[in-house]
Amino acid sequence: MPGTAEEWRGILLVYSIMTVLSAALFAIWASGEVQHWNSPGQKRPEIVDVDTQMDSKPLMICSTEPTPSTA
């Protein structure tokens, strides 16, 4: 019978081990220092608007119809 207590016990055991292990790794290597990329005094890059006008002719990406000849 699927979903028995024995099956769930194994799943929860694996989940518990992974949770405790990840918490231990975080506790060992975590630091509360402000990272260099989070300094409020640092100058941020300037965002520049780019004028992207399209040509008057539409761009055809994919077509199943044959293209007309330009004789």
PDB file of N, CA, C, O and CB in Angstrom:
ATOM      1  N   MET A   1       0.850  -1.180   0.000  1.00  0.00           N
ATOM      2  CA  MET A   1       0.000   0.000   0.000  1.00  0.00           C
ATOM      3  C   MET A   1       0.896   1.244   0.000  1.00  0.00           C
ATOM      4  O   MET A   1       1.711   1.413   0.907  1.00  0.00           O
ATOM      5  CB  MET A   1      -0.967  -0.002   1.233  1.00  0.00           C
ATOM      6  N   PRO A   2       0.755   2.110  -0.999  1.00  0.00           N
ATOM      7  CA  PRO A   2       1.612   3.292  -1.075  1.00  0.00           C
ATOM      8  C   PRO A   2       1.270   4.302   0.022  1.00  0.00           C
ATOM      9  O   PRO A   2       0.116   4.440   0.428  1.00  0.00           O
ATOM     10  CB  PRO A   2       1.481   3.950  -2.451  1.00  0.00           C
ATOM     11  N   GLY A   3       2.288   4.993   0.483  1.00  0.00           N
ATOM     12  CA  GLY A   3       2.081   6.025   1.488  1.00  0.00           C
ATOM     13  C   GLY A   3       1.989   5.496   2.901  1.00  0.00           C
ATOM     14  O   GLY A   3       1.329   6.099   3.748  1.00  0.00           O
ATOM     15  N   THR A   4       2.631   4.395   3.164  1.00  0.00           N
ATOM     16  CA  THR A   4       2.583   3.837   4.515  1.00  0.00           C
ATOM     17  C   THR A   4       3.493   4.636   5.436  1.00  0.00           C
ATOM     18  O   THR A   4       4.308   5.442   4.984  1.00  0.00           O
ATOM     19  CB  THR A   4       2.991   2.345   4.511  1.00  0.00           C
ATOM     20  N   ALA A   5       3.341   4.400   6.728  1.00  0.00           N
ATOM     21  CA  ALA A   5       4.147   5.102   7.725  1.00  0.00           C
ATOM     22  C   ALA A   5       5.628   4.777   7.558  1.00  0.00           C
ATOM     23  O   ALA A   5       6.474   5.643   7.778  1.00  0.00           O
ATOM     24  CB  ALA A   5       3.684   4.738   9.140  1.00  0.00           C
ATOM     25  N   GLU A   6       5.953   3.555   7.177  1.00  0.00           N
ATOM     26  CA  GLU A   6       7.354   3.167   6.978  1.00  0.00           C
ATOM     27  C   GLU A   6       7.978   3.949   5.822  1.00  0.00           C
ATOM     28  O   GLU A   6       9.126   4.383   5.923  1.00  0.00           O
ATOM     29  CB  GLU A   6       7.461   1.653   6.710  1.00  0.00           C
ATOM     30  N   GLU A   7       7.247   4.132   4.736  1.00  0.00           N
ATOM     31  CA  GLU A   7       7.757   4.906   3.604  1.00  0.00           C
ATOM     32  C   GLU A   7       7.975   6.364   3.997  1.00  0.00           C
ATOM     33  O   GLU A   7       9.002   6.956   3.664  1.00  0.00           O
ATOM     34  CB  GLU A   7       6.792   4.818   2.413  1.00  0.00           C
ATOM     35  N   TRP A   8       7.016   6.932   4.696  1.00  0.00           N
ATOM     36  CA  TRP A   8       7.138   8.324   5.117  1.00  0.00           C
ATOM     37  C   TRP A   8       8.256   8.505   6.136  1.00  0.00           C
ATOM     38  O   TRP A   8       8.904   9.552   6.158  1.00  0.00           O
ATOM     39  CB  TRP A   8       5.822   8.814   5.699  1.00  0.00           C
ATOM     40  N   ARG A   9       8.488   7.515   6.968  1.00  0.00           N
ATOM     41  CA  ARG A   9       9.561   7.604   7.956  1.00  0.00           C
ATOM     42  C   ARG A   9      10.906   7.766   7.254  1.00  0.00           C
ATOM     43  O   ARG A   9      11.732   8.575   7.677  1.00  0.00           O
ATOM     44  CB  ARG A   9       9.572   6.352   8.866  1.00  0.00           C
ATOM     45  N   GLY A  10      11.133   7.009   6.191  1.00  0.00           N
ATOM     46  CA  GLY A  10      12.382   7.117   5.439  1.00  0.00           C
ATOM     47  C   GLY A  10      12.534   8.470   4.771  1.00  0.00           C
ATOM     48  O   GLY A  10      13.612   9.064   4.795  1.00  0.00           O
ATOM     49  N   ILE A  11      11.457   8.956   4.175  1.00  0.00           N
ATOM     50  CA  ILE A  11      11.493  10.263   3.511  1.00  0.00           C
ATOM     51  C   ILE A  11      11.771  11.372   4.520  1.00  0.00           C
ATOM     52  O   ILE A  11      12.600  12.247   4.269  1.00  0.00           O
ATOM     53  CB  ILE A  11      10.165  10.535   2.777  1.00  0.00           C
ATOM     54  N   LEU A  12      11.085  11.342   5.656  1.00  0.00           N
ATOM     55  CA  LEU A  12      11.280  12.376   6.667  1.00  0.00           C
ATOM     56  C   LEU A  12      12.656  12.294   7.310  1.00  0.00           C
ATOM     57  O   LEU A  12      13.204  13.319   7.716  1.00  0.00           O
ATOM     58  CB  LEU A  12      10.211  12.270   7.731  1.00  0.00           C
ATOM     59  N   LEU A  13      13.224  11.099   7.412  1.00  0.00           N
ATOM     60  CA  LEU A  13      14.575  10.952   7.947  1.00  0.00           C
ATOM     61  C   LEU A  13      15.589  11.612   7.010  1.00  0.00           C
ATOM     62  O   LEU A  13      16.474  12.337   7.466  1.00  0.00           O
ATOM     63  CB  LEU A  13      14.919   9.458   8.149  1.00  0.00           C
ATOM     64  N   VAL A  14      15.464  11.365   5.712  1.00  0.00           N
ATOM     65  CA  VAL A  14      16.360  11.989   4.736  1.00  0.00           C
ATOM     66  C   VAL A  14      16.193  13.507   4.764  1.00  0.00           C
ATOM     67  O   VAL A  14      17.183  14.239   4.738  1.00  0.00           O
ATOM     68  CB  VAL A  14      16.085  11.443   3.312  1.00  0.00           C
ATOM     69  N   TYR A  15      14.968  13.978   4.817  1.00  0.00           N
ATOM     70  CA  TYR A  15      14.701  15.417   4.878  1.00  0.00           C
ATOM     71  C   TYR A  15      15.307  16.035   6.138  1.00  0.00           C
ATOM     72  O   TYR A  15      15.902  17.111   6.074  1.00  0.00           O
ATOM     73  CB  TYR A  15      13.188  15.684   4.835  1.00  0.00           C
ATOM     74  N   SER A  16      15.162  15.369   7.268  1.00  0.00           N
ATOM     75  CA  SER A  16      15.703  15.879   8.530  1.00  0.00           C
ATOM     76  C   SER A  16      17.222  15.962   8.493  1.00  0.00           C
ATOM     77  O   SER A  16      17.802  16.946   8.952  1.00  0.00           O
ATOM     78  CB  SER A  16      15.260  14.997   9.691  1.00  0.00           C
ATOM     79  N   ILE A  17      17.866  14.939   7.952  1.00  0.00           N
ATOM     80  CA  ILE A  17      19.326  14.940   7.854  1.00  0.00           C
ATOM     81  C   ILE A  17      19.794  16.080   6.959  1.00  0.00           C
ATOM     82  O   ILE A  17      20.753  16.776   7.295  1.00  0.00           O
ATOM     83  CB  ILE A  17      19.836  13.590   7.312  1.00  0.00           C
ATOM     84  N   MET A  18      19.131  16.277   5.829  1.00  0.00           N
ATOM     85  CA  MET A  18      19.511  17.364   4.918  1.00  0.00           C
ATOM     86  C   MET A  18      19.320  18.728   5.579  1.00  0.00           C
ATOM     87  O   MET A  18      20.146  19.621   5.393  1.00  0.00           O
ATOM     88  CB  MET A  18      18.689  17.288   3.620  1.00  0.00           C
ATOM     89  N   THR A  19      18.253  18.902   6.339  1.00  0.00           N
ATOM     90  CA  THR A  19      17.983  20.173   7.005  1.00  0.00           C
ATOM     91  C   THR A  19      19.026  20.469   8.073  1.00  0.00           C
ATOM     92  O   THR A  19      19.536  21.587   8.148  1.00  0.00           O
ATOM     93  CB  THR A  19      16.590  20.163   7.623  1.00  0.00           C
ATOM     94  N   VAL A  20      19.347  19.479   8.899  1.00  0.00           N
ATOM     95  CA  VAL A  20      20.340  19.673   9.956  1.00  0.00           C
ATOM     96  C   VAL A  20      21.716  19.927   9.352  1.00  0.00           C
ATOM     97  O   VAL A  20      22.451  20.787   9.838  1.00  0.00           O
ATOM     98  CB  VAL A  20      20.386  18.450  10.891  1.00  0.00           C
ATOM     99  N   LEU A  21      22.073  19.199   8.309  1.00  0.00           N
ATOM    100  CA  LEU A  21      23.367  19.382   7.666  1.00  0.00           C
ATOM    101  C   LEU A  21      23.488  20.775   7.045  1.00  0.00           C
ATOM    102  O   LEU A  21      24.518  21.431   7.198  1.00  0.00           O
ATOM    103  CB  LEU A  21      23.581  18.309   6.599  1.00  0.00           C
ATOM    104  N   SER A  22      22.453  21.228   6.350  1.00  0.00           N
ATOM    105  CA  SER A  22      22.516  22.558   5.740  1.00  0.00           C
ATOM    106  C   SER A  22      22.547  23.653   6.807  1.00  0.00           C
ATOM    107  O   SER A  22      23.226  24.662   6.621  1.00  0.00           O
ATOM    108  CB  SER A  22      21.319  22.772   4.799  1.00  0.00           C
ATOM    109  N   ALA A  23      21.833  23.480   7.912  1.00  0.00           N
ATOM    110  CA  ALA A  23      21.875  24.466   8.997  1.00  0.00           C
ATOM    111  C   ALA A  23      23.258  24.509   9.636  1.00  0.00           C
ATOM    112  O   ALA A  23      23.740  25.586   9.986  1.00  0.00           O
ATOM    113  CB  ALA A  23      20.811  24.144  10.061  1.00  0.00           C
ATOM    114  N   ALA A  24      23.903  23.354   9.795  1.00  0.00           N
ATOM    115  CA  ALA A  24      25.247  23.309  10.372  1.00  0.00           C
ATOM    116  C   ALA A  24      26.251  23.986   9.446  1.00  0.00           C
ATOM    117  O   ALA A  24      27.104  24.742   9.912  1.00  0.00           O
ATOM    118  CB  ALA A  24      25.671  21.855  10.645  1.00  0.00           C
ATOM    119  N   LEU A  25      26.164  23.728   8.145  1.00  0.00           N
ATOM    120  CA  LEU A  25      27.068  24.370   7.193  1.00  0.00           C
ATOM    121  C   LEU A  25      26.875  25.887   7.185  1.00  0.00           C
ATOM    122  O   LEU A  25      27.847  26.638   7.103  1.00  0.00           O
ATOM    123  CB  LEU A  25      26.848  23.804   5.786  1.00  0.00           C
ATOM    124  N   PHE A  26      25.641  26.327   7.269  1.00  0.00           N
ATOM    125  CA  PHE A  26      25.364  27.761   7.312  1.00  0.00           C
ATOM    126  C   PHE A  26      25.930  28.378   8.588  1.00  0.00           C
ATOM    127  O   PHE A  26      26.516  29.460   8.542  1.00  0.00           O
ATOM    128  CB  PHE A  26      23.849  28.021   7.219  1.00  0.00           C
ATOM    129  N   ALA A  27      25.763  27.706   9.719  1.00  0.00           N
ATOM    130  CA  ALA A  27      26.263  28.229  10.994  1.00  0.00           C
ATOM    131  C   ALA A  27      27.785  28.309  11.004  1.00  0.00           C
ATOM    132  O   ALA A  27      28.347  29.205  11.633  1.00  0.00           O
ATOM    133  CB  ALA A  27      25.780  27.357  12.153  1.00  0.00           C
ATOM    134  N   ILE A  28      28.454  27.398  10.326  1.00  0.00           N
ATOM    135  CA  ILE A  28      29.918  27.393  10.306  1.00  0.00           C
ATOM    136  C   ILE A  28      30.458  28.510   9.423  1.00  0.00           C
ATOM    137  O   ILE A  28      31.353  29.242   9.845  1.00  0.00           O
ATOM    138  CB  ILE A  28      30.441  26.039   9.816  1.00  0.00           C
ATOM    139  N   TRP A  29      29.936  28.659   8.206  1.00  0.00           N
ATOM    140  CA  TRP A  29      30.522  29.574   7.226  1.00  0.00           C
ATOM    141  C   TRP A  29      29.781  30.897   7.046  1.00  0.00           C
ATOM    142  O   TRP A  29      30.222  31.729   6.253  1.00  0.00           O
ATOM    143  CB  TRP A  29      30.595  28.895   5.921  1.00  0.00           C
ATOM    144  N   ALA A  30      28.697  31.117   7.737  1.00  0.00           N
ATOM    145  CA  ALA A  30      27.953  32.368   7.569  1.00  0.00           C
ATOM    146  C   ALA A  30      28.681  33.520   8.254  1.00  0.00           C
ATOM    147  O   ALA A  30      29.365  33.324   9.258  1.00  0.00           O
ATOM    148  CB  ALA A  30      26.524  32.229   8.133  1.00  0.00           C
ATOM    149  N   SER A  31      28.527  34.721   7.702  1.00  0.00           N
ATOM    150  CA  SER A  31      29.097  35.907   8.344  1.00  0.00           C
ATOM    151  C   SER A  31      28.100  37.051   8.219  1.00  0.00           C
ATOM    152  O   SER A  31      27.246  37.060   7.332  1.00  0.00           O
ATOM    153  CB  SER A  31      30.475  36.293   7.707  1.00  0.00           C
ATOM    154  N   GLY A  32      28.225  38.005   9.116  1.00  0.00           N
ATOM    155  CA  GLY A  32      27.319  39.150   9.107  1.00  0.00           C
ATOM    156  C   GLY A  32      27.936  40.387   8.504  1.00  0.00           C
ATOM    157  O   GLY A  32      27.427  41.490   8.701  1.00  0.00           O
ATOM    158  N   GLU A  33      29.029  40.227   7.765  1.00  0.00           N
ATOM    159  CA  GLU A  33      29.704  41.373   7.168  1.00  0.00           C
ATOM    160  C   GLU A  33      28.938  41.869   5.942  1.00  0.00           C
ATOM    161  O   GLU A  33      28.392  41.088   5.162  1.00  0.00           O
ATOM    162  CB  GLU A  33      31.149  41.007   6.785  1.00  0.00           C
ATOM    163  N   VAL A  34      28.918  43.205   5.801  1.00  0.00           N
ATOM    164  CA  VAL A  34      28.287  43.794   4.618  1.00  0.00           C
ATOM    165  C   VAL A  34      29.185  43.512   3.423  1.00  0.00           C
ATOM    166  O   VAL A  34      30.392  43.745   3.476  1.00  0.00           O
ATOM    167  CB  VAL A  34      28.047  45.339   4.796  1.00  0.00           C
ATOM    168  N   GLN A  35      28.602  43.018   2.365  1.00  0.00           N
ATOM    169  CA  GLN A  35      29.363  42.692   1.166  1.00  0.00           C
ATOM    170  C   GLN A  35      29.710  43.958   0.389  1.00  0.00           C
ATOM    171  O   GLN A  35      29.014  44.968   0.498  1.00  0.00           O
ATOM    172  CB  GLN A  35      28.575  41.719   0.277  1.00  0.00           C
ATOM    173  N   HIS A  36      30.779  43.904  -0.390  1.00  0.00           N
ATOM    174  CA  HIS A  36      31.238  45.077  -1.139  1.00  0.00           C
ATOM    175  C   HIS A  36      30.201  45.566  -2.136  1.00  0.00           C
ATOM    176  O   HIS A  36      30.138  46.762  -2.420  1.00  0.00           O
ATOM    177  CB  HIS A  36      32.528  44.759  -1.865  1.00  0.00           C
ATOM    178  N   TRP A  37      29.389  44.670  -2.671  1.00  0.00           N
ATOM    179  CA  TRP A  37      28.406  45.060  -3.673  1.00  0.00           C
ATOM    180  C   TRP A  37      27.169  45.692  -3.048  1.00  0.00           C
ATOM    181  O   TRP A  37      26.278  46.146  -3.766  1.00  0.00           O
ATOM    182  CB  TRP A  37      28.005  43.861  -4.500  1.00  0.00           C
ATOM    183  N   ASN A  38      27.102  45.726  -1.707  1.00  0.00           N
ATOM    184  CA  ASN A  38      25.940  46.286  -1.030  1.00  0.00           C
ATOM    185  C   ASN A  38      26.271  47.609  -0.346  1.00  0.00           C
ATOM    186  O   ASN A  38      25.496  48.080   0.487  1.00  0.00           O
ATOM    187  CB  ASN A  38      25.398  45.295  -0.012  1.00  0.00           C
ATOM    188  N   SER A  39      27.392  48.205  -0.678  1.00  0.00           N
ATOM    189  CA  SER A  39      27.783  49.466  -0.046  1.00  0.00           C
ATOM    190  C   SER A  39      26.909  50.599  -0.566  1.00  0.00           C
ATOM    191  O   SER A  39      26.841  50.820  -1.775  1.00  0.00           O
ATOM    192  CB  SER A  39      29.278  49.773  -0.307  1.00  0.00           C
ATOM    193  N   PRO A  40      26.236  51.324   0.335  1.00  0.00           N
ATOM    194  CA  PRO A  40      25.366  52.408  -0.134  1.00  0.00           C
ATOM    195  C   PRO A  40      26.135  53.580  -0.724  1.00  0.00           C
ATOM    196  O   PRO A  40      25.565  54.336  -1.511  1.00  0.00           O
ATOM    197  CB  PRO A  40      24.508  52.899   0.998  1.00  0.00           C
ATOM    198  N   GLY A  41      27.405  53.763  -0.378  1.00  0.00           N
ATOM    199  CA  GLY A  41      28.182  54.875  -0.894  1.00  0.00           C
ATOM    200  C   GLY A  41      28.765  54.617  -2.265  1.00  0.00           C
ATOM    201  O   GLY A  41      29.339  55.517  -2.878  1.00  0.00           O
ATOM    202  N   GLN A  42      28.627  53.415  -2.745  1.00  0.00           N
ATOM    203  CA  GLN A  42      29.209  53.045  -4.028  1.00  0.00           C
ATOM    204  C   GLN A  42      28.382  53.636  -5.176  1.00  0.00           C
ATOM    205  O   GLN A  42      27.152  53.614  -5.136  1.00  0.00           O
ATOM    206  CB  GLN A  42      29.298  51.508  -4.158  1.00  0.00           C
ATOM    207  N   LYS A  43      29.068  54.163  -6.198  1.00  0.00           N
ATOM    208  CA  LYS A  43      28.363  54.730  -7.345  1.00  0.00           C
ATOM    209  C   LYS A  43      27.775  53.603  -8.190  1.00  0.00           C
ATOM    210  O   LYS A  43      28.455  52.636  -8.534  1.00  0.00           O
ATOM    211  CB  LYS A  43      29.311  55.616  -8.196  1.00  0.00           C
ATOM    212  N   ARG A  44      26.510  53.757  -8.510  1.00  0.00           N
ATOM    213  CA  ARG A  44      25.835  52.753  -9.324  1.00  0.00           C
ATOM    214  C   ARG A  44      25.994  53.092 -10.796  1.00  0.00           C
ATOM    215  O   ARG A  44      26.112  54.265 -11.150  1.00  0.00           O
ATOM    216  CB  ARG A  44      24.343  52.654  -8.951  1.00  0.00           C
ATOM    217  N   PRO A  45      25.999  52.090 -11.651  1.00  0.00           N
ATOM    218  CA  PRO A  45      26.104  52.370 -13.087  1.00  0.00           C
ATOM    219  C   PRO A  45      24.873  53.135 -13.578  1.00  0.00           C
ATOM    220  O   PRO A  45      23.754  52.907 -13.119  1.00  0.00           O
ATOM    221  CB  PRO A  45      26.270  51.055 -13.884  1.00  0.00           C
ATOM    222  N   GLU A  46      25.107  54.028 -14.503  1.00  0.00           N
ATOM    223  CA  GLU A  46      24.028  54.850 -15.038  1.00  0.00           C
ATOM    224  C   GLU A  46      23.257  54.079 -16.103  1.00  0.00           C
ATOM    225  O   GLU A  46      23.842  53.433 -16.971  1.00  0.00           O
ATOM    226  CB  GLU A  46      24.583  56.163 -15.621  1.00  0.00           C
ATOM    227  N   ILE A  47      21.944  54.160 -16.017  1.00  0.00           N
ATOM    228  CA  ILE A  47      21.089  53.501 -17.002  1.00  0.00           C
ATOM    229  C   ILE A  47      20.779  54.513 -18.100  1.00  0.00           C
ATOM    230  O   ILE A  47      20.282  55.605 -17.826  1.00  0.00           O
ATOM    231  CB  ILE A  47      19.770  52.947 -16.345  1.00  0.00           C
ATOM    232  N   VAL A  48      21.069  54.148 -19.314  1.00  0.00           N
ATOM    233  CA  VAL A  48      20.887  55.051 -20.453  1.00  0.00           C
ATOM    234  C   VAL A  48      19.769  54.509 -21.331  1.00  0.00           C
ATOM    235  O   VAL A  48      19.739  53.322 -21.656  1.00  0.00           O
ATOM    236  CB  VAL A  48      22.210  55.209 -21.271  1.00  0.00           C
ATOM    237  N   ASP A  49      18.842  55.402 -21.714  1.00  0.00           N
ATOM    238  CA  ASP A  49      17.784  54.997 -22.642  1.00  0.00           C
ATOM    239  C   ASP A  49      18.365  54.862 -24.036  1.00  0.00           C
ATOM    240  O   ASP A  49      19.129  55.714 -24.488  1.00  0.00           O
ATOM    241  CB  ASP A  49      16.612  56.014 -22.635  1.00  0.00           C
ATOM    242  N   VAL A  50      18.004  53.808 -24.699  1.00  0.00           N
ATOM    243  CA  VAL A  50      18.483  53.568 -26.054  1.00  0.00           C
ATOM    244  C   VAL A  50      17.299  53.700 -26.999  1.00  0.00           C
ATOM    245  O   VAL A  50      16.253  53.085 -26.794  1.00  0.00           O
ATOM    246  CB  VAL A  50      19.158  52.162 -26.185  1.00  0.00           C
ATOM    247  N   ASP A  51      17.477  54.510 -28.038  1.00  0.00           N
ATOM    248  CA  ASP A  51      16.419  54.703 -29.020  1.00  0.00           C
ATOM    249  C   ASP A  51      16.461  53.540 -30.000  1.00  0.00           C
ATOM    250  O   ASP A  51      17.404  53.407 -30.779  1.00  0.00           O
ATOM    251  CB  ASP A  51      16.569  56.070 -29.760  1.00  0.00           C
ATOM    252  N   THR A  52      15.454  52.719 -29.955  1.00  0.00           N
ATOM    253  CA  THR A  52      15.421  51.540 -30.828  1.00  0.00           C
ATOM    254  C   THR A  52      14.231  51.645 -31.769  1.00  0.00           C
ATOM    255  O   THR A  52      13.193  51.023 -31.540  1.00  0.00           O
ATOM    256  CB  THR A  52      15.347  50.225 -29.996  1.00  0.00           C
ATOM    257  N   GLN A  53      14.380  52.423 -32.811  1.00  0.00           N
ATOM    258  CA  GLN A  53      13.320  52.540 -33.808  1.00  0.00           C
ATOM    259  C   GLN A  53      13.480  51.425 -34.829  1.00  0.00           C
ATOM    260  O   GLN A  53      14.589  51.083 -35.239  1.00  0.00           O
ATOM    261  CB  GLN A  53      13.350  53.933 -34.501  1.00  0.00           C
ATOM    262  N   MET A  54      12.355  50.876 -35.220  1.00  0.00           N
ATOM    263  CA  MET A  54      12.380  49.812 -36.218  1.00  0.00           C
ATOM    264  C   MET A  54      12.226  50.414 -37.607  1.00  0.00           C
ATOM    265  O   MET A  54      11.697  51.514 -37.763  1.00  0.00           O
ATOM    266  CB  MET A  54      11.267  48.773 -35.947  1.00  0.00           C
ATOM    267  N   ASP A  55      12.681  49.700 -38.588  1.00  0.00           N
ATOM    268  CA  ASP A  55      12.500  50.128 -39.976  1.00  0.00           C
ATOM    269  C   ASP A  55      11.020  50.129 -40.315  1.00  0.00           C
ATOM    270  O   ASP A  55      10.213  49.516 -39.616  1.00  0.00           O
ATOM    271  CB  ASP A  55      13.281  49.211 -40.950  1.00  0.00           C
ATOM    272  N   SER A  56      10.669  50.820 -41.392  1.00  0.00           N
ATOM    273  CA  SER A  56       9.267  50.871 -41.792  1.00  0.00           C
ATOM    274  C   SER A  56       8.792  49.535 -42.348  1.00  0.00           C
ATOM    275  O   SER A  56       7.595  49.246 -42.338  1.00  0.00           O
ATOM    276  CB  SER A  56       9.055  51.968 -42.824  1.00  0.00           C
ATOM    277  N   LYS A  57       9.731  48.713 -42.837  1.00  0.00           N
ATOM    278  CA  LYS A  57       9.352  47.404 -43.355  1.00  0.00           C
ATOM    279  C   LYS A  57       9.291  46.404 -42.203  1.00  0.00           C
ATOM    280  O   LYS A  57      10.186  46.370 -41.359  1.00  0.00           O
ATOM    281  CB  LYS A  57      10.350  46.928 -44.446  1.00  0.00           C
ATOM    282  N   PRO A  58       8.240  45.594 -42.170  1.00  0.00           N
ATOM    283  CA  PRO A  58       8.176  44.593 -41.102  1.00  0.00           C
ATOM    284  C   PRO A  58       9.213  43.493 -41.337  1.00  0.00           C
ATOM    285  O   PRO A  58       9.552  43.169 -42.475  1.00  0.00           O
ATOM    286  CB  PRO A  58       6.757  43.982 -41.014  1.00  0.00           C
ATOM    287  N   LEU A  59       9.687  42.949 -40.274  1.00  0.00           N
ATOM    288  CA  LEU A  59      10.669  41.875 -40.333  1.00  0.00           C
ATOM    289  C   LEU A  59       9.934  40.546 -40.269  1.00  0.00           C
ATOM    290  O   LEU A  59       9.191  40.295 -39.319  1.00  0.00           O
ATOM    291  CB  LEU A  59      11.712  41.994 -39.182  1.00  0.00           C
ATOM    292  N   MET A  60      10.133  39.686 -41.273  1.00  0.00           N
ATOM    293  CA  MET A  60       9.473  38.394 -41.297  1.00  0.00           C
ATOM    294  C   MET A  60      10.459  37.350 -40.789  1.00  0.00           C
ATOM    295  O   MET A  60      11.509  37.122 -41.389  1.00  0.00           O
ATOM    296  CB  MET A  60       8.962  38.043 -42.728  1.00  0.00           C
ATOM    297  N   ILE A  61      10.108  36.734 -39.694  1.00  0.00           N
ATOM    298  CA  ILE A  61      10.987  35.748 -39.079  1.00  0.00           C
ATOM    299  C   ILE A  61      10.794  34.376 -39.716  1.00  0.00           C
ATOM    300  O   ILE A  61      11.759  33.713 -40.093  1.00  0.00           O
ATOM    301  CB  ILE A  61      10.733  35.674 -37.571  1.00  0.00           C
ATOM    302  N   CYS A  62       9.549  33.965 -39.828  1.00  0.00           N
ATOM    303  CA  CYS A  62       9.267  32.624 -40.338  1.00  0.00           C
ATOM    304  C   CYS A  62       7.991  32.686 -41.168  1.00  0.00           C
ATOM    305  O   CYS A  62       7.011  33.313 -40.766  1.00  0.00           O
ATOM    306  CB  CYS A  62       9.128  31.586 -39.171  1.00  0.00           C
ATOM    307  N   SER A  63       8.005  32.051 -42.297  1.00  0.00           N
ATOM    308  CA  SER A  63       6.826  32.054 -43.142  1.00  0.00           C
ATOM    309  C   SER A  63       6.718  30.729 -43.861  1.00  0.00           C
ATOM    310  O   SER A  63       7.720  30.137 -44.262  1.00  0.00           O
ATOM    311  CB  SER A  63       6.869  33.213 -44.144  1.00  0.00           C
ATOM    312  N   THR A  64       5.485  30.269 -44.019  1.00  0.00           N
ATOM    313  CA  THR A  64       5.253  29.051 -44.784  1.00  0.00           C
ATOM    314  C   THR A  64       4.848  29.379 -46.209  1.00  0.00           C
ATOM    315  O   THR A  64       4.764  28.494 -47.061  1.00  0.00           O
ATOM    316  CB  THR A  64       4.182  28.193 -44.116  1.00  0.00           C
ATOM    317  N   GLU A  65       4.595  30.671 -46.466  1.00  0.00           N
ATOM    318  CA  GLU A  65       4.210  31.090 -47.807  1.00  0.00           C
ATOM    319  C   GLU A  65       5.455  31.432 -48.615  1.00  0.00           C
ATOM    320  O   GLU A  65       6.439  31.918 -48.058  1.00  0.00           O
ATOM    321  CB  GLU A  65       3.247  32.296 -47.750  1.00  0.00           C
ATOM    322  N   PRO A  66       5.422  31.185 -49.913  1.00  0.00           N
ATOM    323  CA  PRO A  66       6.577  31.558 -50.740  1.00  0.00           C
ATOM    324  C   PRO A  66       6.700  33.075 -50.815  1.00  0.00           C
ATOM    325  O   PRO A  66       5.695  33.785 -50.830  1.00  0.00           O
ATOM    326  CB  PRO A  66       6.452  30.958 -52.164  1.00  0.00           C
ATOM    327  N   THR A  67       7.917  33.562 -50.863  1.00  0.00           N
ATOM    328  CA  THR A  67       8.136  35.004 -50.951  1.00  0.00           C
ATOM    329  C   THR A  67       7.928  35.469 -52.383  1.00  0.00           C
ATOM    330  O   THR A  67       8.290  34.756 -53.319  1.00  0.00           O
ATOM    331  CB  THR A  67       9.552  35.378 -50.460  1.00  0.00           C
ATOM    332  N   PRO A  68       7.347  36.665 -52.575  1.00  0.00           N
ATOM    333  CA  PRO A  68       7.147  37.163 -53.941  1.00  0.00           C
ATOM    334  C   PRO A  68       8.489  37.542 -54.555  1.00  0.00           C
ATOM    335  O   PRO A  68       9.391  38.024 -53.869  1.00  0.00           O
ATOM    336  CB  PRO A  68       6.184  38.383 -53.952  1.00  0.00           C
ATOM    337  N   SER A  69       8.601  37.316 -55.852  1.00  0.00           N
ATOM    338  CA  SER A  69       9.857  37.654 -56.530  1.00  0.00           C
ATOM    339  C   SER A  69       9.911  39.156 -56.772  1.00  0.00           C
ATOM    340  O   SER A  69       8.884  39.792 -57.006  1.00  0.00           O
ATOM    341  CB  SER A  69       9.996  36.878 -57.872  1.00  0.00           C
ATOM    342  N   THR A  70      11.108  39.714 -56.714  1.00  0.00           N
ATOM    343  CA  THR A  70      11.284  41.159 -56.913  1.00  0.00           C
ATOM    344  C   THR A  70      11.908  41.418 -58.277  1.00  0.00           C
ATOM    345  O   THR A  70      12.968  42.039 -58.361  1.00  0.00           O
ATOM    346  CB  THR A  70      12.163  41.772 -55.789  1.00  0.00           C
ATOM    347  N   ALA A  71      11.265  40.949 -59.350  1.00  0.00           N
ATOM    348  CA  ALA A  71      11.806  41.046 -60.713  1.00  0.00           C
ATOM    349  C   ALA A  71      11.895  42.405 -61.211  1.00  0.00           C
ATOM    350  O   ALA A  71      12.332  42.621 -62.341  1.00  0.00           O
ATOM    351  CB  ALA A  71      11.015  40.279 -61.641  1.00  0.00           C
TER     352      ALA A  71
END
